[in-house]
Amino acid sequence: MADAGRPGDPGPAPGGTTPEPSGSGPEADALEGIAELDLERAARRGYPEAIYCEGKTAAQVRAIATRIAEARADGTTTGAVLFTRASADHAAAVRDAVPDAFHDEMARLLAWPPTPPEPTGGLVIVLCAGTSDLPVAREALVTAQYLGRPTRLAVDIGVAGLHRVLARRDLIDSARAIIVVAGMDGALASVVAGLASAPVVAVPTSVGYGAAFEGLAPLLSMLNACAPGVGVVNIDNGYGAGHLAAQIAAPCPSD
């Protein structure tokens, strides 16, 4: 994620000049004091930097999107860039810079370029416990899609009706990575892990009544899952789950 500072800036070089970091120059002046983008991340680790919009102003997000578009045009960066936790104002700012950006309003996520890459690797499935969990589930789903994986989504299959989980056994068995998104008691992750051979990435959500403590209850439940093979990301972190699942399901040399 892009941060808002520039720690570790090199001091003046001999002769009184300050060396410019990669991705800087006249076109990057608008980002001075806002962000130092990691435009080479896709080349270095296979996945581009994502931009976490919450806490940033619309003007800051617009400047970042503009620099990314310039870097894409000159070949400095590749791959689809995701703008996460985007409000309506953030979305408008991104589209000022890249008008054709894909926007999933429910997930609060934008992606540019708008077309996901051709899917490769194993199937990532997203199992969403309840309809109220759907914004986080869609963030995970779209993230995995734009990182290049085939994806499927199943909604409203929480443990209050186990027959709904069992009806998806064929889907569960076909997955290389499974994302489980659940609030309240968070029990779905352990149930699915007990059925599946694929690893489970569990996402606790802040959905639930008072004693759910805004996601703390499902977080602790998932961390204490009885079934092995469950990894847990932060509360409501659909992006992190989608990214991890996409890496798990990445193509093997034999694929």
C-alpha positions, -999 to 999 in steps of 0.1 A, spaced: 0 0 0 12 35 -7 20 54 24 19 91 30 55 98 39 90 97 25 111 82 52 147 75 44 150 101 16 187 104 6 204 136 16 220 159 -9 246 143 -31 280 158 -38 276 190 -56 244 199 -37 219 179 -57 195 155 -42 191 122 -61 156 115 -72 139 82 -63 125 60 -90 93 73 -105 100 109 -97 106 139 -119 85 168 -131 54 146 -137 56 135 -101 57 169 -85 20 166 -75 30 137 -52 56 156 -33 49 152 4 20 128 -3 33 94 -15 63 77 -31 48 51 -53 64 17 -57 61 15 -95 85 -14 -99 66 -37 -75 50 -57 -102 83 -64 -118 99 -73 -85 72 -95 -70 47 -102 -97 18 -80 -83 15 -42 -85 10 -18 -55 -25 -12 -43 -38 22 -31 -57 23 2 -79 53 -3 -95 56 32 -78 85 50 -66 101 18 -83 132 2 -98 130 -32 -71 153 -45 -44 130 -32 -60 100 -48 -64 118 -81 -27 127 -81 -17 91 -74 -40 78 -101 -26 103 -126 10 93 -118 1 56 -122 -15 63 -156 17 81 -167 38 52 -155 17 28 -173 20 48 -205 58 50 -203 62 13 -193 74 19 -158 47 -2 -143 25 -31 -154 -5 -50 -142 -38 -38 -128 -37 -13 -99 -64 -16 -73 -78 14 -53 -94 0 -22 -117 14 5 -128 41 -20 -157 64 -12 -178 80 -39 -155 110 -39 -124 88 -42 -140 70 -71 -148 102 -89 -112 113 -84 -98 81 -98 -121 84 -128 -109 120 -134 -75 105 -140 -85 72 -157 -121 75 -169 -124 39 -179 -115 24 -144 -137 -5 -133 -157 4 -101 -174 -21 -78 -194 1 -56 -203 -26 -31 -167 -36 -26 -156 1 -26 -129 -9 -50 -117 4 -84 -93 -13 -108 -73 1 -137 -69 -10 -165 -105 -21 -163 -102 -55 -179 -88 -83 -156 -60 -104 -170 -67 -137 -186 -72 -161 -157 -43 -185 -149 -35 -209 -121 -60 -226 -97 -95 -217 -88 -101 -193 -59 -135 -195 -44 -151 -170 -20 -176 -184 4 -197 -156 20 -215 -165 52 -243 -139 49 -255 -112 26 -243 -86 51 -207 -99 46 -210 -94 8 -190 -60 6 -159 -77 21 -165 -109 1 -166 -89 -32 -134 -70 -23 -117 -104 -19 -133 -117 -51 -124 -88 -73 -89 -86 -59 -82 -122 -68 -97 -117 -103 -75 -87 -110 -44 -106 -98 -52 -131 -125 -70 -160 -109 -102 -178 -120 -128 -171 -93 -163 -182 -81 -185 -167 -54 -211 -184 -32 -233 -162 -10 -254 -167 21 -241 -202 31 -235 -196 68 -236 -223 94 -272 -215 105 -280 -238 75 -253 -264 71 -271 -279 41 -262 -248 22 -225 -255 28 -228 -292 20 -246 -284 -13 -214 -267 -24 -191 -297 -19 -183 -300 -56 -173 -263 -57 -152 -266 -25 -135 -297 -38 -125 -279 -70 -107 -250 -54 -70 -245 -49 -76 -217 -24 -108 -209 -4 -117 -176 11 -143 -177 38 -159 -144 48 -180 -144 80 -190 -122 109 -210 -131 141 -194 -163 154 -171 -168 124 -177 -206 126 -179 -211 88 -141 -211 84 -136 -241 106 -165 -260 90 -152 -254 55 -116 -263 65 -129 -296 78 -143 -304 44 -116 -291 21 -82 -302 9 -73 -266 -1 -61 -240 24 -87 -216 38 -81 -179 41 -105 -167 68 -118 -131 68 -136 -120 100 -161 -92 93 -175 -65 116 -210 -78 111 -229 -88 142 -246 -77 174 -229 -62 204 -209 -91 216 -194 -96 182 -173 -65 192 -171 -52 156 -154 -84 143 -132 -93 173 -154 -124 182 -152 -140 147 -115 -130 146 -108 -150 178 -130 -179 166 -111 -182 133 -77 -180 151 -89 -208 173 -102 -230 145 -101 -266 153 -96 -277 117 -60 -272 104 -52 -253 73 -68 -220 82 -50 -187 79 -66 -155 92 -64 -120 79 -75 -88 96 -111 -78 102 -129 -68 70 -96 -72 50 -110 -86 18 -81 -72 -2 -56 -90 19 -75 -123 16 -79 -120 -21 -42 -112 -25 -31 -142 -4 -54 -166 -21 -42 -154 -55 -6 -161 -45 -16 -196 -31 -33 -204 -64 -7 -190 -87 4 -211 -116 29 -238 -110 56 -245 -136 36 -276 -146 3 -256 -150 
